Amino acid sequence: MDIVHVVLRLIHIIAAFIWFGAGAATLFYVVPAVSAAGDSGLRFMKTLLIRTPYARTFPAAAGVTMLAGILLYAVSDSASYFSTLGNAALGTGALAGILAGIHGGARTGRATRELGEALNQHVSDGVAAIPAGGVATLRERADRLAADARVSFILMVIALLGMSIARYL
């Protein structure tokens, strides 16, 4: 196994770990906490999306993961590493990963930007109450983001399972 293959595999695994871990943390911890915290949660979400690079983590990690995966596929001969069934599992995982990246960029990324814009518009930096119409808009945008994030996450789980079991089939 040459150094290029090892480095690409390492980059692919680390970037995928960041992408999957950030998605899992957001879906299972951040979103429920923000929902339960009411106005305070919306203020936190504004800070998280607007004032930190958190929202840029997802497209960066997804892009690096997919690029490293495509390059890894291009420089290796998967037929010699895996059985036919293993190649099918690897291909399924690769397809699910690419679909997760496309869905994440097209749907989840757009929903994140729209929520960030709505938060910027309706949530003041002070302690002023959020207008009722603003709360309804924010909840609708947050619900859409959560639904899109679930789809992206399910595709990431399929990718992770397909890639991790390929070697053992």
N, C-alpha and C positions, 0 to 999 in steps of 0.2 A: 504494500500500500504506500503510495507516494505522499509527499508532504502536502501537495495541493489538495489531494483527496481528504487528508486528515484535517487540514485547516478549514476547508469548505464544510465538512461534516460538523466540526466544532462550532463554526459560525451559525450554521443552520440550526443546530440543537439549542444553542444559547439564545438566539433570536426567537425561536419558537417557544422556548421556556418563558421569555419575557412577555411575548404576545399572549400566550395561553394564561399565564399567571395573572397578568394585569386584567385580562378579560374575566377570569374566575373571581378575582377579588372584587372587581366592580359589580359583577352580576349578583354575587352572593352576599356581599357585605356593604359596599358603598350605596348601591341603589336602595336596598331595604332601610338602611339607616337614614338616608336622605328623606325617604318617604315618611318614616316614623317621626322625624324631627320637625315636620311642618315648615314654617317660615325660616327657622334656623337652618334646616336642611337645605332649603333653596339658597340661602346666603352662602352656605358652605359649598354647594355645587357651583355657584357663580365663581367663587374664589378658585375652586379646583379647575374649572374649565377655562377661565379667563386669565388668571394670574399665574398659572403654573404650566409647564410643558406637558402635563398629563395627557391631554387630548392628542398631542402629536406623537405620543409613545406608540399608539396603536398602528398608525400608518407606517411609521419608521420600522417597528419590529416586524410587521407583516411584509413590508417590502424587502427587508434584508433576508427574512426567512425564505420568501419565494425566490428571490434572486439566487441565494446560495443553493437552494434546492434544485433550481433549474441548471445552474452551473455544475452542481454535483452529479446530476443525471447526465449532463453532456460529457463530463470527463471520465465517467466510470462506465463499466460494462455490467449493468445490473443482471444480465442473464447469467453471468458467471458467478454472481454472489448469491442469488436467490433461486429457489425452485420456481416452477411455473405458477404454483399457487401463491408463493411468496411475491412474485412479480405482480400478480393480480392484486394482492393486498397492498403492495407498495403503490401501484398505479391508482387504486381507489383512494388511498391516503393522499397521494399527490393531487388528484383531481379535487378532493374535498378541501385540501389546503388552498388551492388556487381559487376555488369557488368562495371559500371563506374570505380570502383577500379581496376578491372582486366585490362580494356582497358588503364586506366591511367598508370598502372605499365608496361604493356607490350608494348604499343605503344607510349604514350605521354612521359613516362619516358625515353624510349630509344631515342626518338627524341630530348628530352631536353639534354641528355648526348652528343649526336652527335653534336648538335648545340654548346654546351659548349666547346667540343674538337675543333671544327672548329674555334670558336671565339679565343680560346687560340692559335691556330696555325696561323691564318691569321691577327689578330688584335694586333698590338704592343701596349705596355703600353704608349708609347710616342704619339707624334702627327703625326708620319709618315703616309703617305697615305696607305690605304688598297689596295693591288694589285687587278687588275681587275678580275683575276681568282678567287681570294679569295672572292670577293664580290659576284660573281655568285654562288659559293659554299654556302656561308652564306645565301643568299636569298633563295636558294633551300631548305636548311635545315630549315630555319625559316618558309617557306611556309608549309613544311611538319608538323612541330611542330604546327603551327596554325590550320591546318586541323584536326590533331589528337586532339588538345585541344578542338576544337568545338564539336567533337563527345563525348568526355568525359563530357563536360559541358552540352550537351543536355541530356545525361543519368543522370547527377546529377539533372537537372531540373525535369525530370520524377520522380526520386526518391523523391525529395522534395515534389512534388505535391501529389504523391501517399501516402506518409507518413502523410502529413499534412491534407489531406481530409478524411483519413480513419475514424477518430473519428466522423465525421459529416455525415457519410453515414449509 
